[in-house]
Structures are given as C-alpha cells and as structure tokens.
Amino acid sequence: MRIIHFAGGGDIGGAKTHILSLGKELSRDNEFQMVSFRPGTFSEEAKALGLDVIQVENAWNIPACLNTAVKAVDAFHPDIIHCHGAKANMIGVMVKKLRRIPVCTTVHSDPARDYMGAPMKQLIFGTINGWALRRMDYYMAVAGEMENTLIRRGVNPERIFIIHNGLDFSHACDRYREKSDGEDIVVGIAARLTPIKNISLLLRAFAKALSRNPRLKLKIAGIGEDEAELKRLAKHLGIEGQTDFVGWVNDMPLFFRGIDINVLTSLSETFPYSLLEGAYEHCPAIASRVGGIPELIRDNDTGLLFAPDEEDRLGEYIYRLSADESLRHRLADNLFCLARAEFSLENMRRVQEKAYSLMIKRSGAKGRQGAVICGAYGRGNAGDEAILFAIVAQMQQIDADMPLTVLSRDKLDTRLKHRTNAIHIFNLPAFFRHLRHAKIFINGGGSLIQDVTSSRSLYFYLFTLWAARLSGCRVIMFGCGIGPIKRRINQKIAAAVLNKNVEIITLRDSNSEEVLRRMAVDKPRVLLTADPTVNIAKPKPELVTAAFYEEGVPPEVAKIGFCLRNWPGFSHPEYLAEAADYAYDRYGLTPVFVPIELPRDIEAAERVAALMKAPYFACVGRHKAEELIGMLGSMELVVGMRLHSLIFATVGGAPVMGISYDIKVESFIRDIGSTACIPLPAMTAEKLKVQIDIAAQTGFRQSPEAASRLRLGEQINIDSVRALLNAPA
C-alpha cells in the first residue's frame, strides 16, 4: 500500500509515540510518507527513525500547509491519507475534496476535552477539529471506549476501527526487580501537568499513604500549565520533601526503571503509553477506570483500578502496594505478560494495515452494497435485541465487511449495542436513501406481521416491504413468526403485499406456516427454519456467575425461573405465586424472576412476588442475550410467557414450561417436542404444580432433542440470504 500521514507536528507524549512508532512499523512493508505541518522535535525524531518526512516551515500559514499537502499527494499518489490532530484533520478533509482519496483520522483523546482548561483554544481549535471530524471517511479509535465516545457523537460505527497502542517488547527483560527491606518505595507518574491528568488527586492520595508508610517517595515526570499550582499543593500537604517534579523526560525507560509503582490518575484517556512503558519495566500499575485503561489494567489481576474521584481508595492502593512486595510482584508479572502478548508493535501494525485495506476496499466499492434490517429494535426487549444480535452475526458470516443499516426506535442504543449503523425507524427520507444503496432488505425476526397489538404496526411493516421492493432491494422475511391477523381485511392486504414483494419467507414455527397457507400466500418461497437467536453461543460460566452476582442471586442455589409479562388475560398472579411456593417447599427451588422487556416485565413479577411466602430474587438489570441464555439455561426449570425466555432457556439447556398468551408460545413448545404448555385463560395453580412435578420426574433435565430441533433449521436462514445476495437482479 501507499500510505501518507498528515501530522500537526506539535504532538507530544503518547500521541507522538503512537504516530512515530506506527509510521516506523508501516514503512517496513509499505510505501510510506509523512507530512508535518510545523518544524520541531516531532519531525526531527521522525527523520531520525528513517521516515520520509516533508516539513512545513510556517505552521500558521494555512495556505502553505494545504499547498504542501496537495503537492505531496500529487507526487506520492497514496491509496489512503491518515491524519493526526486538529490541523492535520482540517488539511486532510480539504485534500480529500480536491483529490478524492479516502481519509481517516486517529482519535487519540476525547475531542471535547482536548483543550480542557483553555477556553480560547477550545473555541478555535476545538471548533476546527469538530468541523473536520464530521467530514472524515473513517476513524481509528484508540481503544474501545473511544469508539463508544465517537458513536455517542453521531459517528456511524461501521466507519470506526479500533486500534491499541503498541510497544516493542522484543528486548524486554522478563524479570521483576526485587527491593531490599530498607529501600524507598517510589511512586511515579508520567503525564502532562494539565487538568485532564488530575495529578492533584495523586498528591492528596499520596499524602495519606505517606502518613502510613514513611518509605514512600513520589516522582512526577512532565511539564504543563499546572506545574506551579501542583508544587504549591505539595507544599501545602507537607509532602514537598518526598515529591520530586523531574520535568520533561526524554528517556522514559530509565524513568520507569527508577520507580516501583506506576500511577495514572487521568479524567479521560484512550489507551495511554505510560502504562505500557511501565509494564515493559515490570512496574505494577494503579490507574483510573476511564477510557480504554480497563482493557490493559484488569482490576486485581494486572493492576488496581479506581474512579477518578476516589481519593481515599487511591491512597489505600498506594499504601497496599508499598507494603506488600508479593502483590507488587504478582501484578507486575501479569501486566507484563498481557502487554507483551496483546499490545506489541507488530499487533498494532497488523490491525492498522487490515483497517487500511478495508477502507480502500469500501471506498472503491460500486453498486448496491449490504442490507437494511427492519424489526422491533431499540425498545428494550431482550428478545428482539437478541434477534438483531443473531442476524448481524449471521450476516457477518456471509461477509464480514457487509454494510448494515438497522431501523430502530433508539438508534444510539442500537449503534452502541450492535456496532452497526442505525436510523430512526420513522425517518422515512433516510430509510429510502439507504434502500437505494442496499442490495437486500431483511424483515428481521419476531412477530411483525400481526394485528393483535394494532393494525397500524401491521400496515407499517407491510409498507417497509413494499418500499424495499419498489427501491430495487431483494426482500426476505427472516426467521419470523406470522400472526395472529384477526381482521379479514388485514389478512387480504397482508397476503397481497407478501405475494407481490417478498421473495423468501423463513419461519420460526409451524403455526406461522399454517397461517400463511390459510391466507393463500403462495408466491414467496416459504421455508420452516428456526428463530435466529438459537445459534447464539452459550457464555463462559464465569460470565453467568458475574451476571447473577450483579443481580444479588447466589449462582449455586437451585433455581426456578419465571419470565412473565403484563397481558390483559393475566388476571390471576396468585396461581403463579402458589406454584412458586410449591416449587420451593417441595423441591427446594428458589424462584428467580427474570425480565425480558424492561421495565414492563418488572411489574408482572412484582404482582406475583407480593403474594408469595417463599424467598425469591427479582432481577432488574438489562442483560445481553448471551447472559440471559446462560442465566436461564442454568436453572432447573423456566416458566415463561415471553417466547424468547423459552428459546433462551432451551438453547441454554434448561427444561421449560410455557404459559401461552399467544399461539406462538404453544407452537414453540410443540416444535421442540414438548407438551408443557398451559394456555393463559386456563391456567390454575394445580396445573402449574402438575407440570413442575412432571419436570421433577425427569430430574429437571431437558429433552435431548429439544435444542437440536431448534438448530436444525437455522442454517437455512443464512443460506436463503446468501442465495438472494448472489442471485441476479
């Protein structure tokens, strides 16, 4: 590849290290050039590394900067332009407009906090950078939390790539440095002396630790506008004699070899080099739980974490590490091993080159691309979110780089959860715009074609099918349920729309197949498959344990799960309360209420729990589909009204009992070869107890064929999409 980097040229600290080390690595196997928009230390160090550097002599002459950049691009013919910093971003966007070359930027820190404490710089440079960032083609986010920040600022997740800082560990010494009993314990921090680094917190916490361990010393490496104020604070705290402000440090390995505890107190970070540099020298770390730091510092494993306002906790951690040699040793060794394995320069280069390849591929793509996915997403229903999670995963099996756009009630929530583009479901101009560029439209799972909730929702989803076909998309209804459609006129309208606009319908249950047959829907190809969620993998046991602990539920107790919903016919909560008490008294099963849609399901659980005598647990948190599969799958029995509670439990390995408020529940129970289903109007406490007894007779074990029946049809869903994508228009 031919790669050109634009840099402001005033970069310092971690950003400078990242740009220079990445440039050096990329230059090994690619044609590489760098443009620095000012002279100085940055460009001199780049040249010393052997990089091809073009330098602008007058940093304030914007026309000269732009002219130099355009000439460099015309002479070098890059495949991609990569920018670093506000000025470089601005110039890069201008060059993109002039030369039609894809442009990306690395976001090293939160743009909204880059000029914290300097309002004039924020007004000028922050505004320029904001303008440029909105016009970028692609973004390299330093660590996952910066990706979340960009998404919250409105960036399409599919235009964001994650990269972590890397360090060359090839010459690192694989040995911890022991301390003798009489030696000082040196705490160190390497950071700019600015408000964002929160060093005043460290001074106050250090003073508290020093009062308990007089062997402690503090070294602060860095310069900045807060230096005088921090020195005054050290004097005020009485730690002036134990605190050394060492100023700017060129030899960082030497600095970290001289400290015993590496601390970082930042209010905002991406993935700081100072922690990697400390890891290289086997320094145990204490760091604020912000940005991408927890990806490297895993609490009580590779270091210790605290919130940026937890002064007492930081002081306690400094004291604990200063007094416990074995703890320092363990944390330092674990951190070194993790950093060397996952955050090397080689890994950083591979990630960046892969990102470049995808950017160049996408920029050169012609014709229709990807899919628009429509469903009941962004409403807080765990079942619907699991459907989307599964569909996205299955589309990525077909093409890992397939562009996806999801219609959602909460586009930010969908973007953050699923890392796909999302638009509001009722934003019709955006909907048609995306349809014109998409290859396939996926009506994604769930029971969308029904009029029980309202005729309006039925008409809307039928409209989306018509609009997709009108816009030239291939159309599939994917792992869905059909019905009930009660009104005769709605049946006729639905049949007409499906027959005219849909090419393939894959169904999750046999009842839906019968509904389509009665409606005379015979033009699309109809296949009986499975709900998309059945292929979601079970989580690791430790994740399930953590999810239960989060809810205050002891993981080891035998449990009977209840997944209920408020419904007009749910008028006898006392029957479920009596059955829950029976399960506890007779079989020792502790009732656990698990909501699938929040907050609606919590009220249904409360109505039952208020009438119970047995102890119980009521979950209230939002959990990922994998967690729900693990939680419900670990129970002895799950009693569910929500269809996806039954699907999750079955996939997880637990036996289930359905309470049917809708034909889809009965159909699911029948399709897995079970008869454990009670219609809601016919529910009594005695019937519930009988089903609990039947489950007990089998040892609360799931039927061997239950989960396998579900999975048999899921591959058909994926194959059907693949067939439409490959079929001629």
Protein Blocks (a to p, Z undefined) as FASTA:
>chain_A
ZZddddehlaghjllmmmmmmmmmmmmmpccddddfbecjklmmmmmnopacdddfblml
mmlmmmmmmmmmmmnopabdcdedjklmmmmmmmmmmnopacddddfbdfklmmgoilkl
mmmmmmmmmmmmmmpfbdcdehjklmmmmmmnopafklpccddddddfklcccbdcdddf
kbccdddddddddfklommmmmmmmmmmmmmomkbccddedddjklmmmmmmmmmnopmm
mpccebjafblmlmmmmpcbdcdfbfbdcbdfklmmmmmnopacddddehjllmmmcghk
loccddfklmmlmmmmmmmmmmmmklmmmmmmmmmmmmmmmmcfklmmmmmmmmmmmmmm
mmmpgcjehjdddddehkopaklmmmmmmmmmmmmmmomklccddddfblmlmmmmnopa
cddfklmklmmmmmmmpmbdcdeejjfbccklpmklmmmmmmmmmmmmmnopacddehia
edjdfblklmmmmmmmmmmmpmbdcdfbfklmmmmmmnopakbccddfbdfklmpccddf
klmmmmmmmnopafkbccddddddddfklmblmlmmmmmmmmmmmnopacddddfbdckl
mmmmmmmmmmpmbdcdddfbdcdfklmmmmmmmpmbdcdfblklmmmmmmnopacddddf
bfklmmmmmmnopabdcdfklgcfklmmmmmmmmmmnoopacfklmmmmmmmmmmmmmmm
mmmmmpcZZ
